[in-house]
């Protein structure tokens, strides 16, 4: 008889615990569905960059960054949301010249292709090519 009462009490307590826990889980689930967590994929997260400008194409609204050996370049596209600054002044793509050392942030759109979000450069430019004597 004592064993039967212990079993009944155990089942009753277990039932109450599970029943009491259910509405809380349901409320948490409803709250999670109401406000989903915004997860940024690695492709849409801004990436920092810096380098030397190789070419500037104002018609296509693009510029390329070259590395030290000039064998690889990355293509950067700009749009209306892109901020371009020379020093502390706001500028446009027409003001960006080859040889300028730039830095900023971008979003990767393809293989060696990026959408620039911020482009900053100083008034100093790096000399490209070899000097003539």
C-alpha positions, 0 to 999 in steps of 0.5 A, a space after each residue: 500500500 505504501 508503494 502504491 501511494 508513493 507511485 501515485 504521489 510521484 506521478 501527480 507531482 510529475 504531472 503538475 511539474 510538466 503541466 506548469 512548465 508547458 505554458 511557460 514554454 508556450 509563452 517563450 515560443 510565442 515571444 520568439 516567433 513575435 520577435 525573430 533574432 536578426 542574424 547577419 550572414 557573413 556575406 552581408 557583414 561589413 568588411 574592412 579594406 585598404 589599399 592603393 587605387 588602380 583604376 577609376 571608372 566613373 561611368 560604371 561607378 567602380 574602382 579597383 584596388 591593386 596589391 604591391 605586385 600589381 598582379 591581383 586587383 579587387 573591384 569595388 562598386 559604389 552606390 547612392 549609399 556609399 560615403 566618400 571622404 577625402 580627409 574630413 570633406 565629403 567627395 565623389 567618385 570623380 575626386 578619387 584618383 589612381 594612386 590614392 591610398 584608400 580605406 573603408 568598409 565594404 560588403 562582398 558581392 562576388 569573387 573579388 567584387 565588393 560593394 563599398 559602403 565607406 571610402 576614405 582617402 587622404 590628399 597624399 597619393 602613392 606614385 605608380 609606375 617607375 620614374 623617368 630619368 
